[in-house]
């Protein structure tokens, strides 16, 4: 119960006849004498969250008053706050390790003589199984059934853990495989916008607030829900009642004007925004949308935009609640009483968009009329390129790699060459949530089939819808038949190609790529195209709208200008241009109005938790604790749950540390802890082979994240990693010092461990961009890394490092590895960590090979007092473990001894 020292808890007369209490923001503003309309809508939601959780300790009266008085852009200090989400959302790829971490904490408590069931989720948690399914087969009618059967065969062990969790934890709910991508299910079904909490018979209306363990959680910002991506360890702590510790973020306003031109899609818009926001510098910001242009932007388009907030580096891409929100909630099957409740609450709390523009730290103006057909690539989502410039962009990329001019492709040859597309995938939550682009893809396919066009034979085509509702309306309109005719049969309902589960290419294609060292391409409607992510043999990847994915599958190459050159020839030998196939906006809108009906959502989500027969027949173990199997290569007790695990962490000084890697700018979590297939010749492949696992059963790296021995071996295991310590070599290679021997990063780390040498990583700007992959932090900690010294960090990865007890340090005053002339032979002493306040300065002494030393000052990127406590404990889980141990008979003494 909140202290409510401002006396703002009042009764709201709800139009549904079920009154409830609210923590009134207008009343709080009156008490404090502030103009609430100047505060961005997203911060108003955080203000309500603080007011409701005031306890005089974690959330104080001063915290509430400081946030209420905060005016972005006026240069005031950004205070520290504690955010309490109402729920947590996870995909299975991070949900399984998070559940395993909770199971590990139960073991810790049991071993200390306590009741393991005190480890339980305080808030509701949904785990959606959507990241396991692979595109093993594609282009055949029963691909979805075959892929799902293989998914269950591979995932049985992990799914049994989730089945156990359903019964062992009170508030964990599992959404079975085959339903869709978590973000689309969240948008269409799970999200409430306004939730009702019941305690002792009293109802309290609150904003639907959340965190998710997938970085694209901000997709739900499209309907006015505050939520963002965190690592699994931070989410696990939230499940156990710990707040999310954060500084009040800067808020960038994005003022939208105008309308999109005919033929321009929401995908084109979001790729346009991604480039603009990266240029504006919104890393760690809330981006909040405003302006008259929002009146013409449907929620499906807003969600497409918000989904890619992590590609901008932002925490959120927030759209305040308005009439478009209500229209979407009604269209997706929410009942009339709930719609009335949402609108009444939003209006009463000044959370309803009223046209006034709040104060922002900066404003980015976007004219929708300036957006043109766009792709992004070949390796980052912010590398915007016009439709007419793709060929030139690719030639520059591939020519730089080969240092030669590329020869033109031989006409009529079925053998792939440089620039040929070997994967064309309509995939990912970004676009498959949006009927306008999905229907456009189907209509373009229909027009192409009528002209006799086909996809090129070297292209692996696939369609993985974000939910079964997409299949419903594509089937009803007959467009699925046209997509099938081009090879875009449904292969599954999940993330699939976008997260690297693209499956194998045909053997002759793989052989040609390897034999000729080809630079081949993937074109996908996803949100990530980082190096080595989509497929290890694919060096270049371009993000595009679903209809453009279909068009490029027909063209078969990116070395073509689709604005001026034909995709192919029809049955009569006449050239067919993209403009000949592109459907009109009116045709798309008319079809959407007829086919995307409320009944699809009501009926489709009625039995979502039941799952397919394979799921229903799968049983999990019983009991308060999970029975670990010592022989399992999937599930092992997580060592970082112990308060005395001895695996790095802590704020003790670091002496004589060696750099295990020295990296450039924009190193992503895919570089640090890759996903996708497991190479036979890798540290993980060797580990599995030694334990009798056949290569065909290796599964994916993401599916084995609940085994710490495998997680350690994934550290910096991307085949495209460029570690400057290893010269021009690509992959997981470093040079051990002082021996000067080249070896794998994992082997070097083991050797340094035996020698008693702590490790650090040195990096450039935007370190840890991309996915909210806590495995990237877990892997480096398990490797023995104590600190990361970088020019800058992406928000989620910095938080994950802190959550694992790894110290993030940031160069200041223009200093970097180049200005310091670092070569990797140096040793580093890092002192003063114990007494330094969050955000303070730390001294680093560099010992050079010639015996000289140099002292530099760097910034400690532990941003809050709560984060400092986490790192002192060796991470969030040991921190929580100490609190839990204090409640057990033997644990009281153990906890006291550790303090």
C-alpha positions in Angstrom: 0.0 0.0 0.0 1.3 3.4 -0.9 2.0 6.0 1.8 0.1 8.5 -0.4 1.6 11.4 1.5 0.2 13.8 -1.2 -3.3 12.4 -0.6 -4.0 11.8 -4.3 -5.8 8.5 -4.1 -9.3 9.3 -5.2 -12.3 7.4 -6.5 -13.0 7.5 -10.3 -16.6 7.0 -11.4 -16.1 4.6 -14.2 -18.6 4.5 -17.1 -18.7 0.7 -16.9 -20.4 1.0 -13.5 -17.4 -0.5 -11.7 -15.8 2.4 -9.9 -12.2 2.3 -8.8 -9.5 4.3 -7.1 -6.9 6.2 -9.1 -3.7 8.0 -8.0 -4.8 11.4 -9.5 -2.1 13.2 -11.5 -4.1 16.4 -11.8 -4.6 16.5 -8.1 -0.9 15.8 -7.5 0.0 18.7 -9.9 -2.3 21.0 -8.0 -0.7 20.1 -4.7 2.8 20.7 -6.1 1.8 23.8 -8.1 3.1 22.5 -11.5 1.7 22.6 -15.0 1.3 18.9 -15.8 0.7 19.6 -19.5 4.4 20.5 -19.9 5.5 17.0 -18.7 5.7 14.5 -21.6 3.0 11.9 -21.5 5.5 9.1 -21.0 6.9 10.8 -17.9 3.3 11.3 -16.6 2.9 7.5 -16.6 6.2 7.2 -14.6 4.9 9.9 -12.2 1.8 7.9 -11.5 4.0 4.8 -11.0 6.0 6.6 -8.3 3.0 8.1 -6.6 1.4 4.6 -6.4 4.5 3.0 -5.0 5.6 5.6 -2.4 6.9 3.8 0.6 9.4 6.3 2.1 12.3 4.2 1.2 12.6 2.9 -2.4 10.2 5.7 -3.6 10.1 8.8 -1.5 8.0 12.0 -1.4 11.1 13.9 -2.8 11.4 11.4 -5.7 7.8 12.2 -6.7 8.1 15.9 -6.3 11.4 16.0 -8.3 9.9 14.1 -11.3 6.7 16.2 -11.2 8.9 19.4 -11.4 11.1 18.0 -14.1 10.9 20.0 -17.3 12.8 18.5 -20.2 15.1 20.9 -22.0 15.7 23.2 -19.0 18.9 21.6 -18.0 17.8 20.2 -14.6 19.6 17.2 -13.2 17.9 13.9 -14.0 17.1 12.2 -10.8 17.2 8.5 -9.9 13.8 6.8 -9.8 12.5 3.3 -9.1 10.0 1.9 -11.7 7.6 -0.9 -10.8 6.1 -2.5 -13.9 2.7 -4.2 -13.6 3.8 -7.2 -15.7 6.7 -8.9 -17.5 6.7 -10.4 -21.1 9.3 -12.9 -22.3 10.0 -15.0 -25.4 11.1 -18.5 -24.7 14.7 -17.7 -25.8 15.2 -15.5 -22.7 12.2 -16.8 -20.7 13.8 -20.3 -20.3 17.0 -18.9 -18.9 15.0 -16.5 -16.6 12.9 -19.4 -15.3 16.1 -21.4 -14.8 17.6 -18.5 -12.8 14.5 -18.5 -10.5 14.8 -22.3 -10.2 18.4 -21.8 -9.2 17.4 -19.3 -6.5 14.9 -21.8 -5.2 17.8 -24.3 -4.8 19.9 -21.7 -3.0 17.1 -21.0 -0.5 16.4 -24.7 0.0 20.1 -25.4 0.7 20.0 -22.7 3.4 17.1 -24.4 5.1 14.4 -22.1 3.8 11.2 -22.6 2.0 12.0 -22.5 -1.8 8.5 -21.3 -2.6 9.4 -17.8 -1.2 11.0 -17.4 -4.6 7.9 -16.6 -6.6 6.8 -14.0 -9.1 5.1 -11.0 -7.5 3.7 -9.7 -10.8 2.1 -11.5 -13.7 4.6 -13.0 -16.3 3.8 -14.2 -19.8 6.3 -16.4 -21.6 5.5 -16.7 -25.3 7.2 -19.6 -27.1 8.0 -18.0 -30.4 11.8 -17.9 -30.8 12.5 -21.7 -31.1 11.0 -22.5 -34.5 13.5 -22.7 -37.4 13.0 -22.5 -41.2 14.2 -26.1 -41.6 12.1 -26.5 -44.7 10.4 -23.9 -46.9 8.6 -23.6 -50.2 6.4 -26.7 -49.7 2.7 -26.9 -48.6 3.3 -28.6 -45.3 6.3 -26.6 -44.2 4.6 -25.3 -41.1 3.7 -28.7 -39.8 7.2 -30.1 -40.4 9.0 -27.2 -38.8 6.7 -27.3 -35.8 7.3 -31.0 -35.3 11.0 -30.4 -35.4 10.6 -27.5 -33.0 8.9 -29.8 -30.4 11.5 -32.5 -30.9 14.3 -30.0 -30.2 12.6 -28.1 -27.5 11.1 -30.9 -25.4 13.6 -30.5 -22.5 13.2 -26.7 -22.3 9.4 -26.9 -22.7 9.3 -29.3 -19.8 11.0 -26.6 -17.7 8.3 -24.1 -18.7 5.6 -26.7 -18.0 7.1 -27.1 -14.5 7.1 -23.3 -14.1 3.4 -23.0 -14.8 2.6 -25.1 -11.7 5.6 -24.1 -9.5 5.1 -20.3 -9.8 1.8 -18.6 -9.1 1.8 -15.9 -11.7 3.7 -17.4 -14.7 1.6 -18.1 -17.7 2.9 -19.9 -20.9 1.6 -19.1 -24.4 2.3 -22.3 -26.3 4.2 -22.6 -29.6 2.4 -21.9 -32.9 0.5 -18.8 -31.9 2.8 -16.0 -33.2 5.4 -13.5 -32.1 5.1 -12.2 -28.6 5.0 -8.5 -29.6 2.0 -9.0 -31.9 0.2 -11.2 -29.3 1.0 -8.5 -26.7 -0.5 -5.8 -29.0 -3.6 -7.8 -30.1 -4.4 -9.7 -26.9 -2.3 -9.3 -23.7 -2.0 -5.5 -23.4 -4.8 -3.7 -21.5 -3.6 -0.1 -21.8 -5.4 0.4 -18.5 -5.4 -2.4 -15.9 -7.5 -3.0 -12.8 -5.6 -4.2 -9.7 -7.7 -5.7 -6.9 -6.7 -5.8 -3.3 -9.0 -6.7 -0.5 -12.0 -6.1 -2.7 -10.9 -2.6 -3.7 -10.3 -1.8 -7.4 -7.4 0.5 -8.5 -7.2 1.6 -12.1 -3.5 1.9 -13.3 -1.7 2.3 -16.5 -0.6 -1.0 -18.1 3.2 -0.8 -17.6 5.7 -3.5 -18.4 9.1 -4.6 -19.2 10.0 -7.3 -21.7 13.1 -9.4 -22.3 13.1 -8.8 -26.0 14.4 -5.5 -27.1 11.4 -4.9 -29.4 9.0 -4.8 -26.4 8.4 -1.0 -27.3 6.1 -2.2 -30.1 3.3 -1.9 -27.5 4.1 1.8 -27.1 2.0 2.1 -30.3 -1.2 1.8 -28.1 0.1 4.0 -25.3 1.5 1.3 -23.1 4.8 2.3 -21.3 7.1 -0.7 -21.7 10.7 -1.4 -22.9 13.3 -4.1 -23.2 15.5 -5.3 -20.4 17.7 -8.3 -19.9 16.4 -11.5 -18.5 18.2 -11.0 -15.2 16.7 -7.6 -14.7 13.3 -9.0 -15.6 13.7 -11.8 -13.1 14.4 -9.3 -10.4 11.3 -7.4 -11.3 9.3 -10.6 -11.1 10.7 -11.0 -7.5 9.5 -7.5 -6.5 12.7 -5.5 -7.2 12.1 -2.2 -9.0 13.8 -1.2 -12.2 16.4 1.4 -11.1 16.9 4.2 -13.6 17.7 7.8 -14.2 14.8 10.0 -15.5 15.5 9.7 -19.2 15.8 12.5 -21.7 12.7 12.8 -23.8 13.0 13.5 -27.6 9.8 14.7 -29.2 9.1 13.6 -32.7 6.6 16.0 -34.4 4.8 14.3 -37.2 3.2 16.3 -40.1 1.6 15.5 -43.4 0.6 12.1 -44.9 2.5 9.3 -46.6 2.6 9.5 -50.4 0.8 6.8 -52.4 2.9 3.6 -52.6 5.0 4.4 -49.5 4.7 1.9 -46.6 5.0 2.0 -42.9 8.3 0.1 -43.3 9.7 2.8 -45.5 8.7 5.3 -42.7 10.4 3.4 -39.9 13.6 2.9 -41.8 13.5 6.7 -42.6 13.0 7.4 -38.9 15.8 5.0 -37.9 18.4 6.9 -39.8 17.1 10.3 -38.5 17.0 9.3 -34.9 20.5 7.8 -35.0 21.7 11.1 -36.4 19.8 13.0 -33.7 21.4 10.9 -31.0 18.5 9.4 -29.0 20.4 6.6 -27.2 18.8 6.0 -23.9 16.0 8.5 -24.6 12.2 8.2 -24.5 11.1 9.2 -28.0 7.5 10.6 -27.8 5.4 11.3 -30.9 3.3 14.4 -31.3 1.8 16.6 -34.0 -1.2 16.7 -36.3 0.2 13.9 -38.5 -0.7 11.4 -35.8 -4.4 11.8 -36.7 -3.7 10.0 -39.9 -1.4 7.3 -38.5 -3.2 4.1 -37.6 -2.0 2.0 -34.6 -0.7 -0.7 -36.9 1.6 1.9 -38.4 2.5 3.3 -35.0 3.3 -0.2 -33.7 5.6 -0.8 -36.7 7.5 2.4 -35.8 7.6 1.8 -32.1 8.9 -1.7 -32.6 12.2 -0.4 -33.9 13.0 1.9 -31.0 16.0 -0.2 -30.1 17.4 0.3 -33.6 17.4 4.0 -32.9 19.1 3.3 -29.5 16.0 4.7 -27.7 14.3 3.1 -24.7 10.8 3.7 -26.1 8.9 5.1 -29.1 5.8 6.3 -27.3 2.4 7.2 -28.8 0.0 8.7 -26.3 -3.5 7.3 -26.0 -6.0 8.8 -28.4 -9.0 7.9 -30.6 -6.8 5.7 -32.8 -5.9 3.6 -29.7 -9.6 3.1 -28.9 -10.3 2.2 -32.5 -7.6 -0.4 -32.5 -8.7 -2.0 -29.2 -12.2 -2.3 -30.5 -11.0 -3.8 -33.8 -9.0 -6.5 -32.0 -11.8 -7.7 -29.8 -11.6 -5.8 -26.5 -15.1 -5.4 -25.1 -17.0 -2.1 -24.9 -16.8 -1.7 -21.1 -13.0 -1.9 -21.3 -12.9 0.7 -24.1 -14.9 3.1 -22.0 -12.7 2.4 -19.0 -9.5 3.2 -21.0 -10.9 6.5 -22.4 -12.3 7.6 -19.0 -9.1 6.9 -17.2 -6.8 8.5 -19.8 -8.9 11.7 -19.9 -9.1 11.9 -16.1 -5.4 11.4 -15.7 -4.3 13.8 -18.5 -2.9 10.8 -20.4 -5.2 11.4 -23.4 -3.5 13.2 -26.3 -5.1 16.6 -26.6 -3.0 18.3 -29.3 -0.8 20.4 -26.9 2.9 19.7 -27.3 4.8 19.1 -24.0 8.3 20.2 -23.2 11.0 18.0 -24.7 14.8 17.9 -24.5 14.8 18.1 -28.3 12.3 17.9 -31.2 12.8 16.0 -34.4 10.4 17.2 -37.2 9.2 14.6 -39.7 7.1 15.4 -42.8 5.5 12.1 -43.8 5.3 13.5 -47.4 9.1 13.3 -47.7 9.3 9.6 -47.1 10.2 7.5 -50.1 10.5 3.7 -50.8 13.5 2.6 -48.7 15.6 -0.3 -47.6 18.4 -0.5 -45.0 21.6 -2.4 -45.3 23.9 -4.1 -45.8 24.6 -4.6 -42.1 22.7 -2.1 -39.9 19.1 -1.0 -39.7 20.1 2.7 -39.8 21.9 2.3 -43.2 19.0 3.8 -45.2 19.2 3.5 -48.9 16.7 4.5 -51.6 15.2 1.8 -53.8 17.3 3.1 -56.7 20.5 3.1 -54.7 20.6 -0.5 -53.5 22.8 -1.9 -56.3 25.4 0.9 -55.8 25.4 0.4 -52.1 25.9 -3.4 -52.5 28.7 -3.0 -55.1 30.5 -0.6 -52.8 30.2 -3.1 -49.9 31.3 -6.1 -51.9 33.9 -4.3 -53.9 35.5 -3.0 -50.8 35.7 -6.6 -49.5 37.2 -7.9 -52.7 39.1 -4.7 -53.6 38.0 -5.4 -57.2 35.2 -4.5 -59.5 32.4 -7.0 -59.6 31.7 -8.8 -62.8 28.1 -8.8 -64.1 26.0 -11.9 -63.5 25.8 -14.3 -66.4 22.4 -14.2 -68.0 20.2 -17.3 -67.4 22.7 -19.0 -65.0 21.0 -20.7 -62.0 24.3 -20.7 -60.2 24.4 -17.8 -57.6 26.9 -15.0 -58.0 27.9 -11.9 -56.0 24.8 -9.9 -55.2 22.3 -12.8 -55.6 19.6 -13.1 -53.0 19.7 -16.5 -51.3 17.1 -15.7 -48.6 13.9 -13.7 -49.0 11.9 -13.8 -45.9 8.7 -12.1 -44.8 9.4 -12.3 -41.1 9.5 -10.5 -37.8 7.1 -8.6 -35.6 8.0 -5.3 -37.1 5.9 -5.7 -40.2 3.9 -8.9 -39.9 1.7 -7.1 -37.4 0.6 -4.6 -40.0 -2.2 -5.7 -42.4 -1.4 -2.9 -44.9 2.0 -4.2 -45.8 1.0 -7.9 -45.5 -1.9 -7.4 -47.9 0.3 -5.3 -50.2 2.7 -8.3 -50.3 -0.1 -10.6 -51.2 -1.5 -8.3 -53.9 1.9 -7.9 -55.4 2.3 -11.7 -55.5 -1.1 -12.0 -57.1 -0.2 -9.5 -59.8 3.2 -11.3 -60.4 1.6 -14.7 -60.7 -0.9 -13.4 -63.2 2.0 -12.2 -65.4 3.8 -15.6 -65.1 6.6 -14.4 -62.9 8.4 -16.7 -60.3 11.0 -16.5 -57.7 14.5 -17.3 -58.8 15.6 -20.9 -58.1 18.5 -19.9 -55.8 16.2 -17.9 -53.4 15.0 -19.5 -50.2 11.6 -17.9 -49.7 9.6 -18.1 -46.5 6.7 -16.4 -44.7 6.4 -16.5 -40.9 3.4 -14.4 -39.8 3.4 -12.6 -36.5 0.1 -14.3 -35.5 -2.4 -16.7 -36.9 -4.7 -13.7 -37.6 -2.5 -12.9 -40.5 -3.0 -16.4 -42.0 -6.8 -15.9 -41.4 -7.1 -12.8 -43.6 -4.5 -13.9 -46.2 -6.4 -17.2 -46.6 -9.8 -15.5 -46.7 -8.7 -13.1 -49.4 -7.1 -15.9 -51.4 -3.8 -14.0 -51.3 -2.1 -16.9 -49.5 -2.5 -19.0 -52.6 -0.6 -16.3 -54.6 2.1 -16.1 -52.1 2.4 -19.9 -52.1 2.8 -19.9 -55.9 5.9 -17.8 -55.4 7.3 -20.0 -52.6 6.1 -17.9 -49.7 4.3 -20.7 -47.9 3.9 -20.2 -44.2 6.8 -21.9 -42.4 5.9 -21.2 -38.8 4.7 -18.6 -36.3 7.7 -17.1 -34.7 10.7 -14.8 -35.0 12.5 -17.3 -37.3 14.7 -15.7 -40.0 15.0 -12.3 -38.2 16.8 -13.9 -35.2 19.0 -16.2 -37.3 16.7 -19.2 -37.3 16.8 -19.1 -41.1 17.7 -22.8 -41.4 20.0 -24.4 -44.0 20.4 -23.3 -47.6 20.2 -25.9 -50.3 23.5 -27.9 -50.4 24.4 -26.8 -54.0 23.9 -23.1 -53.0 26.0 -23.5 -49.8 28.7 -25.2 -51.8 28.8 -22.5 -54.4 29.0 -19.7 -51.8 31.9 -21.4 -50.1 33.7 -22.5 -53.2 33.5 -19.1 -54.9 33.7 -17.1 -51.7 30.6 -15.3 -52.8 29.0 -12.2 -51.2 25.4 -13.2 -51.2 22.4 -11.4 -49.8 19.3 -11.8 -47.6 16.3 -9.5 -48.0 13.9 -9.7 -45.1 11.1 -7.7 -43.6 12.7 -7.9 -40.1 14.3 -5.4 -37.8 17.9 -6.7 -37.6 20.5 -7.3 -40.3 23.7 -7.3 -38.2 26.7 -9.2 -39.5 26.5 -12.9 -39.2 22.9 -12.8 -37.8 20.6 -14.0 -40.6 22.9 -16.8 -41.8 26.6 -17.3 -41.4 27.2 -17.6 -45.1 25.2 -14.4 -45.9 27.5 -11.3 -45.7 25.0 -8.7 -46.7 21.4 -8.3 -45.5 18.8 -5.6 -46.4 15.7 -4.8 -44.5 12.6 -4.1 -46.7 8.9 -4.0 -46.6 7.0 -7.3 -47.2 6.0 -6.4 -50.8 9.6 -5.5 -51.6 10.8 -8.8 -50.2 8.5 -10.5 -52.8 9.7 -8.3 -55.6 13.4 -9.0 -54.8 12.7 -12.7 -54.7 11.5 -12.4 -58.2 14.4 -10.3 -59.3 16.8 -12.7 -57.5 19.5 -10.0 -57.0 20.1 -6.7 -55.4 22.3 -5.6 -58.3 19.2 -4.1 -60.0 17.5 -0.7 -59.9 13.8 -1.6 -59.3 12.8 1.9 -60.1 14.0 1.7 -63.7 14.8 -1.9 -64.5 12.3 -4.8 -65.0 12.1 -7.6 -62.4 11.7 -10.1 -65.3 9.6 -10.8 -68.4 6.1 -12.2 -68.6 4.7 -15.1 -70.6 4.7 -12.9 -73.7 8.3 -11.8 -73.3 7.3 -8.3 -72.2 9.3 -6.7 -69.4 7.6 -6.4 -66.1 8.4 -3.5 -63.8 7.8 -3.0 -60.1 5.3 -0.2 -60.8 3.3 -2.7 -62.9 2.8 -5.0 -59.9 2.4 -2.5 -57.1 -1.1 -2.3 -55.7 -2.8 1.0 -55.0 -3.4 2.3 -51.5 -7.1 2.3 -52.2 -7.1 -1.4 -53.1 -5.1 -2.3 -50.0 -7.4 -0.2 -47.7 -10.6 -1.7 -49.2 -9.3 -5.3 -48.8 -8.2 -4.6 -45.2 -11.6 -3.2 -44.3 -13.4 -6.3 -45.6 -11.0 -9.0 -44.3 -9.4 -7.8 -41.0 -12.5 -8.2 -38.8 -13.0 -8.1 -35.1 -14.3 -11.7 -35.1 -10.9 -13.0 -36.2 -9.4 -11.8 -33.0 -12.2 -12.8 -30.7 -12.4 -16.3 -32.0 -8.6 -16.7 -32.6 -7.6 -15.8 -29.1 -10.3 -17.7 -27.3 -8.1 -20.8 -26.8 -4.7 -19.4 -27.1 -3.4 -21.0 -23.9 -4.6 -24.5 -24.9 -1.9 -25.0 -27.6 -1.5 -27.7 -30.2 -1.8 -31.4 -29.4 2.0 -31.7 -29.1 1.9 -29.1 -26.3 -1.1 -30.6 -24.5 0.6 -34.0 -24.3 3.8 -32.6 -22.9 4.1 -32.8 -19.1 6.6 -31.1 -16.8 8.1 -32.4 -13.5 6.3 -31.6 -10.2 7.6 -30.1 -7.0 8.8 -26.8 -5.6 12.3 -27.2 -7.0 13.4 -28.3 -10.5 15.2 -31.7 -10.9 18.4 -30.7 -12.8 19.9 -33.4 -15.0 23.7 -33.4 -14.7 23.9 -34.9 -18.2 21.7 -32.3 -19.9 23.3 -30.0 -22.5 20.3 -27.7 -22.4 19.5 -27.0 -18.7 22.1 -26.7 -16.0 22.0 -25.1 -12.5 22.9 -21.4 -13.1 26.1 -20.7 -11.1 25.5 -16.9 -11.0 22.5 -17.3 -8.7 24.8 -18.1 -5.8 25.8 -15.2 -3.5 29.4 -16.7 -3.3 29.8 -18.1 -6.8 33.2 -16.6 -7.3 32.6 -15.8 -11.0 33.9 -12.2 -11.2 31.7 -9.2 -10.3 32.0 -7.0 -7.3 33.5 -3.5 -6.8 36.9 -4.5 -5.6 39.9 -3.0 -7.3 41.1 -4.8 -10.5 44.9 -5.4 -10.7 47.0 -6.4 -13.7 44.0 -7.1 -16.0 44.6 -8.3 -19.6 42.4 -7.3 -22.6 40.8 -10.3 -24.1 39.3 -8.2 -27.0 39.8 -4.8 -28.4 36.8 -3.8 -30.6 35.6 -1.0 -32.8 32.4 1.0 -33.0 28.9 -0.5 -33.2 29.7 -3.9 -31.7 26.4 -5.5 -31.3 25.1 -8.1 -28.9 25.1 -10.4 -31.9 28.9 -10.0 -32.1 29.2 -10.6 -28.3 26.8 -13.5 -28.0 25.5 -14.7 -31.4 22.3 -16.5 -32.2 21.6 -18.9 -35.0 23.2 -22.2 -36.0 26.1 -23.7 -34.0 29.2 -24.2 -36.2 30.8 -27.6 -35.8 34.2 -26.0 -35.5 33.5 -23.7 -32.6 33.9 -23.9 -28.8 30.2 -24.7 -28.5 30.4 -27.3 -31.3 33.4 -29.0 -29.6 31.6 -29.0 -26.3 28.5 -30.7 -27.7 30.5 -33.2 -29.8 32.5 -34.2 -26.7 29.2 -35.0 -25.0 28.0 -37.2 -27.9 25.6 -34.7 -29.5 25.4 -35.2 -33.3 25.7 -32.1 -35.4 22.1 -32.6 -36.7 21.0 -32.2 -33.1 23.1 -29.1 -32.2 19.9 -26.9 -32.3 20.6 -23.1 -32.1 22.7 -21.0 -29.8 19.6 -19.2 -28.5 18.0 -22.5 -27.5 21.0 -23.5 -25.2 21.2 -20.3 -23.2 20.2 -22.1 -19.9 23.5 -24.0 -19.8 26.3 -21.7 -18.4 29.0 -23.9 -19.9 27.6 -23.2 -23.4 27.0 -19.5 -22.6 30.6 -19.0 -21.7 31.6 -20.5 -25.0 29.4 -18.1 -26.9 31.3 -15.0 -25.8 32.6 -13.2 -28.9 31.9 -16.2 -31.0 30.4 -14.4 -34.0 32.1 -15.5 -37.2 32.2 -11.9 -38.4 33.8 -10.5 -35.2 36.9 -8.3 -35.8 39.0 -8.3 -32.7 41.8 -5.8 -33.3 44.1 -7.9 -31.1 44.0 -10.6 -33.8 44.9 -8.4 -36.8 42.8 -8.9 -39.9 41.4 -12.3 -38.8 37.6 -12.7 -38.5 35.9 -14.7 -35.8 36.5 -15.7 -32.2 40.3 -15.1 -32.2 42.6 -13.3 -29.9 46.3 -13.2 -29.0 47.4 -14.4 -25.5 49.8 -12.2 -23.6 52.6 -12.2 -22.9 53.2 -15.4 -24.9 52.0 -13.8 -28.2 50.2 -17.0 -29.2 47.0 -16.8 -31.3 44.1 -18.9 -30.1 40.3 -18.8 -29.7 38.9 -16.3 -27.2 37.5 -19.0 -25.0 40.8 -20.9 -24.9 42.7 -17.7 -24.1 40.2 -16.9 -21.3 40.7 -20.3 -19.8 44.5 -19.9 -19.9 44.2 -16.4 -18.3 42.0 -17.9 -15.6 44.6 -20.6 -14.8 47.2 -17.8 -14.6 45.0 -15.8 -12.3 44.7 -12.8 -14.6 41.5 -10.8 -14.6 40.2 -9.7 -18.0 38.8 -6.5 -19.5 37.3 -5.6 -22.9 38.2 -2.4 -24.7 35.7 -1.0 -27.3 34.5 1.9 -29.3 31.2 3.7 -29.6 27.7 2.2 -29.2 29.1 -1.0 -27.5 26.3 -3.6 -27.1 23.9 -2.3 -29.7 21.0 -4.5 -30.7 19.1 -7.1 -28.8 18.4 -7.0 -25.1 20.4 -10.2 -24.8 21.5 -10.8 -21.3 23.5 -13.7 -22.6 25.9 -11.2 -23.9 26.6 -10.0 -20.3 26.4 -13.5 -18.8 28.9 -14.8 -21.4 31.6 -12.2 -20.7 31.2 -12.6 -17.0 31.6 -16.4 -17.2 34.6 -15.8 -19.4 36.2 -13.9 -16.5 35.7 -10.3 -17.8 35.6 -7.9 -14.8 35.2 -4.6 -16.7 34.4 -3.2 -20.1 36.1 0.1 -21.1 34.2 1.7 -24.0 33.6 5.0 -25.7 29.9 4.6 -25.2 27.3 1.9 -24.4 23.9 1.1 -25.7 21.3 1.3 -22.8 20.2 -2.3 -22.4 23.6 -3.9 -22.6 25.1 -1.4 -20.1 22.3 -2.4 -17.7 22.8 -6.1 -18.4 26.6 -5.8 -17.6 25.7 -4.1 -14.3 23.1 -6.8 -13.6 25.8 -9.5 -14.0 28.4 -7.6 -11.8 30.6 -6.5 -14.7 31.8 -2.9 -14.3 31.1 -0.6 -17.3 33.7 2.2 -17.7 33.5 5.0 -20.3 36.4 7.0 -21.9 36.0 10.8 -21.4 37.4 14.0 -23.0 37.8 12.4 -26.5 40.1 9.7 -25.3 39.9 6.3 -26.9 42.1 3.2 -27.7 43.7 5.1 -30.6 44.7 8.2 -28.7 46.2 6.0 -26.0 48.0 3.9 -28.7 46.7 0.6 -27.1 48.0 -2.5 -28.8 46.7 -5.3 -26.4 50.1 -6.0 -24.8 49.2 -3.7 -21.9 48.1 -4.5 -18.4 45.5 -2.4 -16.6 44.9 -1.5 -12.9 41.5 -0.1 -12.1 41.4 1.5 -8.6 38.9 3.5 -6.5 35.9 1.4 -7.5 34.8 0.8 -3.9 34.4 4.4 -2.9 33.3 6.0 -6.1 29.7 7.3 -6.3 27.5 6.3 -9.3 28.6 8.2 -12.4 31.8 9.3 -10.8 35.4 9.1 -11.9 37.7 6.1 -11.7 41.5 5.9 -12.2 43.0 3.4 -14.7 46.7 2.8 -14.7 48.1 1.4 -18.0 51.3 -0.7 -17.8 53.0 -0.7 -21.1 55.4 -3.4 -22.4 58.4 -1.1 -22.2 57.8 -0.7 -18.4 56.3 2.8 -18.5 52.9 3.6 -17.0 50.2 6.1 -17.8 47.2 7.1 -15.6 43.9 8.1 -17.1 40.5 9.1 -15.6 37.4 7.3 -16.9 33.7 7.5 -16.0 32.0 4.8 -13.9 28.8 3.9 -15.8 27.1 2.6 -12.8 24.3 5.2 -12.9 22.3 4.7 -9.7 22.7 3.7 -6.1 20.7 0.5 -6.6 23.0 -0.5 -9.5 26.0 0.1 -7.2 24.4 -2.3 -4.7 23.9 -4.9 -7.5 27.5 -4.8 -8.6 28.8 -4.9 -5.0 26.8 -8.2 -4.7 28.2 -9.6 -7.9 25.0 -9.0 -9.8 21.2 -8.7 -9.4 20.6 -12.4 -8.7 23.1 -12.6 -5.8 21.7 -9.3 -4.5 18.2 -10.8 -4.4 19.6 -14.1 -3.1 21.1 -12.3 -0.1 17.6 -10.8 0.7 16.0 -14.2 0.4 18.7 -15.9 2.5 18.1 -13.4 5.3 14.7 -15.1 5.8 16.1 -18.6 6.2 17.5 -20.2 9.5 21.0 -20.8 8.2 20.8 -17.9 5.7 20.6 -15.2 8.3 24.1 -16.0 9.5 25.3 -16.5 6.0 23.8 -13.2 4.8 25.3 -11.3 7.8 28.7 -12.8 7.0 28.5 -11.6 3.4 27.5 -8.0 4.3 
